[in-house]
Amino acid sequence: MPSSTTARSILIMFALALTHTANGLSAPTSHHESSSRRTFMSRLTKTTAGVAATVALGLPPQPSAAADVVMLNTENGIKYAVTKPADNKKSASPQSGDIVAVEYTGYLTNGQIFDSTHAPGSNKALLFNIGSKNVIPGLTEMVSEMKVGQKVQAIIPPELAFGEKGICSEESGECLIKPGSTLVYDVILKKISIPPP
């Protein structure tokens, strides 16, 4: 289970993205400042928008201060923020067919983790081809925008995740991911490889 700070951070970011109140926030000013997820989310909650979202969610108010977070959007509506810059800003993003290695943690909007490459028994990285159907479309789209070493927190809408099917047991009807769920992913792109001919 995530800590209450992690759950609060995810909920606040989610609320900000949904209400489009992240306008006017500036980019991280240094690698050190943007490398810590806690620092990133702390700064996000200290803006007026963060305070408004905190109040709307019934969480304790945070002190007011300037923040340096930029909410970005992909072409298909994924909202994301870069929480760690790329190792080399001049490096290229993966292309269709490239093999990528990513580490990620997937959350429901209530902060509950539903999947992680750091889970017991995992290999610590997920390998997949860009353009394959082995992962949800939103994860493929997000990783296609990234560079090696970059870490993002992305809010993926249901239509780019598990849609109206969710992930539910046919026998019991219980759902790990309910139909129509928006998901939040922390993703770091570890490696890009060109597939062999």
C-alpha positions as CSV (number, residue, x, y, z in Angstrom):
1,M,0.0,0.0,0.0
2,P,1.3,3.5,-0.7
3,S,1.9,5.9,2.1
4,S,-0.8,8.5,2.8
5,T,1.6,11.1,1.4
6,T,1.9,9.2,-1.9
7,A,-1.9,8.7,-2.1
8,R,-2.4,12.4,-1.3
9,S,0.1,13.4,-4.0
10,I,-1.6,11.3,-6.6
11,L,-5.1,12.5,-5.7
12,I,-3.9,16.1,-5.8
13,M,-2.3,15.8,-9.2
14,F,-5.3,14.0,-10.5
15,A,-7.6,16.8,-9.2
16,L,-5.5,19.4,-10.7
17,A,-5.4,17.8,-14.1
18,L,-9.1,17.2,-14.2
19,T,-9.9,20.8,-13.2
20,H,-7.3,22.3,-15.5
21,T,-5.9,24.4,-12.7
22,A,-2.3,23.8,-13.5
23,N,-2.0,26.7,-16.0
24,G,0.8,29.1,-15.4
25,L,3.1,26.8,-13.5
26,S,6.8,26.9,-14.7
27,A,9.3,24.2,-15.6
28,P,11.6,22.6,-13.0
29,T,14.7,24.8,-12.6
30,S,17.3,22.1,-11.8
31,H,17.9,18.3,-11.9
32,H,18.1,18.2,-8.1
33,E,14.8,20.0,-7.6
34,S,12.9,17.8,-10.1
35,S,14.4,14.5,-9.2
36,S,12.5,14.0,-6.0
37,R,8.8,12.9,-6.4
38,R,8.1,14.2,-2.9
39,T,9.6,17.6,-3.8
40,F,7.7,17.7,-7.0
41,M,4.4,16.9,-5.4
42,S,5.1,19.1,-2.4
43,R,5.6,22.1,-4.8
44,L,2.4,21.1,-6.6
45,T,0.3,21.2,-3.5
46,K,1.7,24.6,-2.4
47,T,0.2,26.5,-5.3
48,T,-3.2,28.1,-5.1
49,A,-4.5,25.4,-7.4
50,G,-3.0,22.7,-5.1
51,V,-4.6,24.3,-2.1
52,A,-8.0,24.4,-3.9
53,A,-7.6,20.8,-4.9
54,T,-6.6,19.8,-1.4
55,V,-9.7,21.5,0.1
56,A,-11.9,19.9,-2.5
57,L,-10.6,16.5,-1.6
58,G,-11.0,17.2,2.2
59,L,-7.2,17.0,2.8
60,P,-5.4,19.3,5.2
61,P,-4.4,22.6,3.6
62,Q,-0.8,23.2,2.6
63,P,1.1,26.4,3.0
64,S,1.1,28.8,0.0
65,A,4.3,29.1,-2.1
66,A,5.4,29.3,-5.7
67,A,5.6,26.0,-7.6
68,D,7.5,25.0,-10.7
69,V,5.5,22.2,-12.2
70,V,4.3,22.0,-15.8
71,M,1.3,19.8,-16.7
72,L,1.6,18.6,-20.3
73,N,-0.8,16.8,-22.6
74,T,-0.2,14.2,-25.3
75,E,-2.2,14.2,-28.6
76,N,-4.7,11.7,-27.2
77,G,-5.3,13.3,-23.8
78,I,-2.8,11.8,-21.4
79,K,-1.9,14.5,-18.8
80,Y,1.6,14.2,-17.4
81,A,4.4,16.0,-15.6
82,V,8.1,15.3,-15.9
83,T,9.5,14.4,-12.5
84,K,13.0,13.6,-13.6
85,P,14.7,14.9,-16.7
86,A,16.3,12.7,-19.4
87,D,19.9,11.6,-19.0
88,N,20.8,13.3,-22.3
89,K,18.4,16.0,-23.5
90,K,19.6,15.4,-27.1
91,S,18.7,11.7,-27.1
92,A,15.8,10.5,-29.3
93,S,12.5,9.1,-28.2
94,P,11.7,5.5,-29.1
95,Q,10.2,4.8,-32.5
96,S,7.7,2.3,-33.6
97,G,9.2,-1.2,-33.4
98,D,11.9,-0.2,-30.9
99,I,12.2,-2.4,-27.8
100,V,12.0,-0.4,-24.5
101,A,12.7,-1.2,-20.9
102,V,10.6,0.7,-18.4
103,E,10.0,0.6,-14.7
104,Y,6.6,1.7,-13.5
105,T,4.1,1.8,-10.7
106,G,0.4,1.9,-11.6
107,Y,-2.1,3.5,-9.2
108,L,-5.9,3.8,-9.1
109,T,-7.0,7.4,-8.5
110,N,-7.6,6.6,-4.8
111,G,-3.8,6.0,-4.5
112,Q,-4.0,2.2,-4.4
113,I,-1.2,0.4,-6.3
114,F,-2.5,-2.2,-8.7
115,D,0.7,-3.1,-10.5
116,S,4.4,-2.4,-10.2
117,T,7.7,-3.6,-11.7
118,H,9.0,-3.5,-8.2
119,A,6.5,-6.1,-6.9
120,P,7.8,-9.3,-5.4
121,G,8.8,-11.7,-8.1
122,S,9.1,-9.1,-10.8
123,N,12.1,-8.5,-13.0
124,K,12.4,-4.8,-12.1
125,A,11.7,-3.8,-15.7
126,L,9.0,-4.3,-18.3
127,L,10.2,-4.9,-21.9
128,F,7.9,-4.3,-24.9
129,N,8.0,-3.2,-28.5
130,I,6.6,0.3,-29.2
131,G,3.5,-0.3,-31.3
132,S,2.7,-3.8,-29.9
133,K,-0.5,-4.6,-28.1
134,N,1.3,-6.0,-25.1
135,V,0.6,-3.0,-22.9
136,I,-2.2,-0.5,-22.7
137,P,-2.3,2.1,-25.5
138,G,-1.7,4.9,-23.0
139,L,1.5,3.5,-21.7
140,T,2.8,3.0,-25.3
141,E,1.9,6.6,-26.1
142,M,3.5,8.0,-23.0
143,V,6.8,6.0,-23.4
144,S,6.9,7.1,-27.1
145,E,7.2,10.7,-25.8
146,M,10.0,10.0,-23.3
147,K,13.8,9.8,-23.5
148,V,16.1,7.5,-21.6
149,G,16.4,8.3,-17.9
150,Q,13.3,10.5,-18.0
151,K,10.6,9.9,-15.4
152,V,7.0,11.1,-15.6
153,Q,3.8,10.8,-13.7
154,A,1.0,10.3,-16.2
155,I,-2.8,10.3,-15.9
156,I,-4.2,7.9,-18.4
157,P,-7.9,8.2,-19.3
158,P,-10.0,5.0,-19.5
159,E,-10.1,4.8,-23.3
160,L,-6.3,4.5,-23.3
161,A,-6.2,2.1,-20.4
162,F,-8.7,-0.8,-19.8
163,G,-11.7,1.0,-21.1
164,E,-15.2,-0.1,-20.2
165,K,-14.1,-3.7,-19.5
166,G,-11.7,-3.0,-16.7
167,I,-9.9,-6.0,-15.2
168,C,-12.6,-8.1,-13.5
169,S,-13.0,-11.7,-12.5
170,E,-15.6,-13.5,-14.5
171,E,-16.3,-15.9,-11.6
172,S,-16.6,-13.5,-8.7
173,G,-17.3,-10.2,-10.5
174,E,-14.7,-8.5,-8.4
175,C,-12.5,-5.9,-10.2
176,L,-8.8,-5.1,-9.8
177,I,-9.5,-2.2,-12.1
178,K,-13.1,-1.1,-12.4
179,P,-14.6,-0.4,-15.8
180,G,-14.1,3.2,-16.9
181,S,-11.1,3.8,-14.5
182,T,-8.6,6.6,-15.0
183,L,-5.1,5.3,-14.1
184,V,-2.0,7.1,-12.8
185,Y,1.4,5.8,-13.7
186,D,4.9,6.7,-12.5
187,V,7.1,5.6,-15.4
188,I,10.9,5.8,-16.0
189,L,12.3,4.9,-19.4
190,K,15.5,2.8,-18.7
191,K,16.6,1.7,-22.2
192,I,15.8,1.8,-25.9
193,S,17.0,-0.9,-28.2
194,I,16.6,-1.3,-32.0
195,P,15.2,-4.8,-32.7
196,P,17.5,-7.2,-34.6
197,P,16.9,-7.4,-38.4
